[in-house]
């Protein structure tokens, strides 16, 4: 009788041990999956209806001798285009440019390589520095309610002139926002006395954003309304969205994005 009870206790012990091992393995698998899902991918958005006036990065920056101030988590292509909103020289350019993102679930941050085209501190007797000259709009795929969330762009706070080798008194060459940092600097090709910069503007997804996929990022130039002027205008090199590695991006979205989805190395 004692031996039978001992055998029964041993059987229960073995079952309990196996259950504990299986539970531990499941917990480890869930943890690995969670860590994997939390890692980031970077979706490089695609500009839509951006007008005919564009430059390439290599047109305005000495890409052979210039360089990044720090390493970016996503690639900066030497041959990538620079996009422009309307300005005095090209008034036919659009006042708004949409960057299509596909349908990104759970976006975390939006990165913009963004500067002013003509960052005059004063235009036609009015101060530009400190004035709202546009906005960034996040568009979400919602059925009802407001599709957009906005960030204002303030000259001299969020954005500045891309050409630094001009007199400080005449142009806006600094920013105050902690969300804006200089990320690239070089001489302008064939103009050694002029320095060109790219600034990185990093925006969090607003806390009140709808629980819906992000489908677009709009660059809005409000210069005409705010200043009744054609300057300063906005210059955009790229728009990049950070999202969890496990986010939902469909095959059609990859095609729409020209496969410009960057996954950092393991």
N, C-alpha and C positions, 0 to 999 in steps of 0.2 A: 504494500500500500504506500509505504514511504517512498519507494523507488518510483512508483507511478506518479506521485505528486511532484517528485523532483523532475521527472521527465516533462511533466506538464509545465512546470515553472520555467524549465530551460527553453521549451517551445515558445512560451510567451515572451521570454527574454529575447530570443532570436527574432521573433516577429517585430518586437519593439525596436530592436537595433536596426533592422532593415527599414522600418518606417522612418526612423530617425535619419538614416543615411539618404533615403529617397527624398525626404523633406529638405535635407541640406543641399542635395544636388539641384532640386527645383529652385531653391532660394538663390543658389549660385548662378544658375542659368538666367533667372529673372534679373539678377544684379548685372550680369554681363550684358543682357539685352538692354537694360536701362542705360548703362554706360554707353553702349553703342548708339542708342537712340539719341542720347544727349549730345554726342559729338556733332559738329557743325558741317554743313555744306554751304557753298556760296553760289548763288544763282545770279549770273550776270544778265541784267535785263536788256531787252531789245527796244531801241528807239523806234517809235512809230510816227509817221508824217512829220518829220523833223525839218522839212524844207531842203533846199538845194545847197545852201551855204554851209559847207563843212570843211574842216581841216583835218589832217592827220597829226598825231602826237609829234611825229618827227618833223613836221613843218615849223612848229613853234618852239620845240625843245631840242637841245643838243643831246640826243639820246645816247650818243657814244661816250660823251664825257660827263653828262649829268647823272644823277643817281637818286635813289630813294633815301629818305632820311631814316626810315626804319622799314623792316620787312613787313609787307602786307600779307594777310591770310589768303588773299586771292591774287591772281596774276594781273600784272599791268602790261598790256600788249603794246609794243613799240609802234605797231601799225594801226592802232585803234583810232577811230574817228573822234573828233571833238564836235559837239553839237552846239548850235547857237539859237537863242531866242531873237526876237526882232531887235534891231539897233538902227542907228542913224544911217549907216552905210548900206544896210540890207533891211529896209523896212518891211519887205515882203516875207521875212521869216516869221514863223508863228509865235504868238505870245505864250502858248502852252505846248509842251512836248510830253507825250505820254510814253513811258517806258513800260512795255508789257513784261509781266513776270510769270506768265502762265497762271496756275492756281496753286499757291503755296499755303499749305496749312501750317499754322503755328509759327509765323515769321517772328524772328527775335529782334533783329536790327536791320537798318537800311544805311548803306554807305554811299556817299555821293562824292565824286571828284568834281568840285564845283568852285567857280570863281566868277568875278565880274568881268565883263568884256572891256568896258571903259569906266573904270572906277573913279570918276572925277569926284573930288570932295565937295565941289560947288558947281552947280550948273544953272546958268541963266539967273544968277543972283540968289539962288536958293541953296541951302545946305542939303547935301545928299547923305553925308555921314550921319548915322543914327536913324535914318528913315527906313520904313518898311518898303521894300522894292519888289517883293514877291512872296511866294510860299512854296512849300513842298506838300503835296496832297497824296495820302495813301488811299487807294481805292480797294474796297472789299466787296466780295460777291455776296451781297445780301438781297433778300427778296423785298423786305420792307425796311423802312428807316433810312437814316443817312448812310450813304455808301462811303463817305469820305471822312478822313481825319487830317488836320492841317498843322503844319509848323510854319510860322512866319519867318521870312528871311529879312534880316536887318543889315543894311550896309554898314560895314565897320564893326559889326558884332559877329555875324555869322559868315559873311562873305566879304571878299576884298578883291582888288585889282590883281590880275594874273601877271602883269608886267611890273616888276619891282624896281627896275633901274631907271625910274623917273622921279621927279622931285616929290618928296613926301607931302609938301604943302598943297600940291595940286591933285594928288591922287590918294585914294584910300588903300593903304598898303599894310594895314594891321587888322587883326580881329580880336575880340574880347571873349567870345564864347568858348567854354571848355570843350564843346562838341566839335570845334574846328581846329585842325592842326595842319601845319605845312608838312606835306608828305614827299614832295619831289621838287628839286631845284636844279636849274641848269642855265647856261647862257643861251640866248636866242641865236640860232644859226645865222652866221654872217653879220651879227651885231654883238660883238664881244662886250660892249659896255652896258648891255641890257640883260637883266636876269628875269627868267620866267619861273613861275611856281605853280604847282598844283596843290590845292588844299583838300583835305579829306574831312567831310562833314559826316559825323556819325549820329544817327537818330534812333532812339528806342521806339518800338511800337507803342503807341499810347495805351495807357491802362484801360481806357474806356473804349478801346477798339472792339468792334463786333467779333463774336466768335464765328468767323467765316474766313474763307481763303482770301489771301491778298492777291489781287489780279493786276494791279498796276501802280506805278509811282509817277505822279505828274509834277513836272517842273513848270511853275507858273510865274511868268514875268508880268508884274503889275506896274511897271514903270510909267506907262502912259496915264493910268488912273492916279497913281500916287504923286507923280511929279509933273505930269503933263509934258513929258519929254521922251525922246527916243533913246536916251542913255540912262543908266549904264548898260543894261542887257546882261544876260547870263551865259556863261560858257560851261558846258558839261562834258566831261570826259567819260564818265561811266556811272552807272547805278547798279549796286550790288546788294542782294538781300541775303542775310544770314538766316538759316533755318536749321532745325534738327535734322540729323542724317536720316532719321526714320520718317521724315515728313512725306506727305502725299504729293508727288509730282507725276502726272500721267505721261505716257509715251508721246501723246500729241503735244504736250507741253515741251518735252525735250526737242521735238521737231521745230516747234515755234521758236524756241530759244536757240536754235542752231547748235544744240548740244553744249551750250556754254554754261555748264554746271560743273563747278570745280570742287573736288573733294580733296582736302589736304591729305598728305601721305600719312599712313598709320604710324 
